[in-house]
């Protein structure tokens, strides 16, 4: 049980930072500018439900997705790390917010696209969920970890999504407290944290691939000489 709770907490922290919450908050405020508080909160609740559904599909169907396309887990991890690195670099350098002309007239139009997908649940966020789900499901099937760990892992993702939804729900209050400039600064700082996470994903995937593959073993033997 302790292992499952630790895994859930780890997934909560990872996904919450992968969401880039302050960037999402900044985009949410820009896209819903002009709407009243009630409409904004309604959008926040509905987009949270969209994110939970996407996370559930990625987590529970991730292993089948990789097998369907014949993808190696470590290769997928390296590719996801590179994608996350690119996204994090753009976040750290700054993103353009929607202009008044590009904002939709009806805020309900932004719930699934672009707010739910890809601003919140973009490829760089969904890919790590697929990896963690596939790894944990394989471990549960092979007996190296329990089914509680697998289910509690998803609980961590749900809590992270709900935490992000709460951030959007109280977006107006946060904007009044911090101001848009401070939110933008936090957004850039989160980009630096994401770059560190991406580097770790790439390194883990690369060295695990070297350990498990025949080509990698030969390369390690050649380097050891």
Secondary structure, 3 states (H helix, E strand, C coil): CHHHHHHHHHHHHHHHHHCCHHHHHHHHHHHCCCCCHHHHHHHHHHHHHHHHHHHHHHHHHHHHHHHHCCCCHHHHHHHHHHHHHHHHHHHHHCCCCCCCCCCCCCHHHHHHHHHHHHHHCCHHHHHHHHHHHHHHHHHHHHCCCCHHHHHHHHHHHHHHHHHHHHHHHCHHHHHHHHCHHHHHHHHHHHHHHHHHHHHHHHHHHHHHHHHHCHHHHHHHHHHHC
